[in-house]
Amino acid sequence: MVEEKPNLTTYNGLWVFAEQRDGRLMNVTLELLGAGRDLADALNVPLSAVLLGSEIGSMTQQLIHSGADQVYLVDHVLLKQYQTSIYTKTLASLISKHRPEIVLFGATSLGRDLAPRVAARLQIGLSADCTGLAVDCEKRFLVQTKPAFGGNLMAIIIIPDCRPQMATVRPNVMMRLEPQTSRTGKVIRVEDISLQAEDLCTRILDVIYDSDSTVNLQEARIIISGGRGLGKAENFKLVRELADVLGGAVGASRSVVDAGWISPYHLVGQTGKTVHPRLYVACGISGSIQHLVGMQTSEVIVAINKDPNAPIFSVATYGIVADLFDIVPVLIKTFREKLEKI
């Protein structure tokens, strides 16, 4: 028996999953609202944010000021800490009931865990790690762009036969809107979803933060990254010292992570984090396409490399053709002296 296609006309609206941690909205949420605003206006549908957590009602106005027309708020003590099972149940239930035609998630560690599980629960598809979004207004398709084959080409994906159309989107590739405190919207408190302790597959006893594993490159305003040009793992101390002086985070290229010089949490690139800091300093990084796609939207890029033909210089705002062991210590000394005078 051939299954009957769903009636796509019964789906309406664009949703953004509003990721929050410890009572703070993640930047990717605001970026998705910025992109979602343009898409929703083109389709002439409302833009909704879906906010799950405990004692998080104060964040609803920030979502509205950042572009949302309405916020679905599920405030429950069992949602205080992210847990896959109960978040999946809650979000899948909301989507089944309200039938949005598009749902967007940030391609964060949380979003990459939650989105595919919701898609599986709803028996629909999911496009992962998108870097571009558009809509075909006539056919009401979400046109999704993502890197493929190691970043050597860009794939265009549409989902013609099922709804909602779901995608995860890389942080730092969409532009957020300037908050407008005059914007008004509707807060919809969801209280008809039955959540029980039995919905939790695990119980969180304590949260212990590890300084290395919790490095948040996607939120960092300054990133100092190291590559093969450092020569050996011990020389990462130069990168860390410059990052400490400037109050920045430490990043790395794929090759040094694979070599075991630094943990994968620091990886910038197609298979790591996509970043958009105000300042990105690349020390001894040649600049493979996989690395460039993860950092080339940084506001200011400073590249330090002995090879004048290194690809990193093609995206650099300022390029320094020199030995990083001559340049980085000078930068550390100069910035430290300048900051001590402030």
Buried (B, 14 or more C-beta within 10 A) or exposed (E): EEEEEEEBEEBBBBBBBBBBEEEEBBBBBBBBBBBBBBBBEEBEBBBBBBBBBBEBBEBBBBBBBBBBBBBBBBBBEBBBBBBBEBBBBBBBBBBEEBBBBBBBBBBBEBBBBBBBBBBEBBEBBBBBBBBBBBBEEEEBBBBBBBBEEEBEEEEEBEBEEBBBBBBBBBBBBBEBBEBEEEBEBEBBEBEEBEBEEEBBEEEEEEEEEEEEEEBEBBBBEBBBBBBBBBEEEEBBEBBBBBBEBBEBBBBBBBBBBEEEBBBBBBBBBBBBBBBBBEBBBBBBBBBBBBBBBBBBBBEEBBBBBBEEEBBBBEBBEEBBBEEBBEBBEEBBEEEBEEEEEE
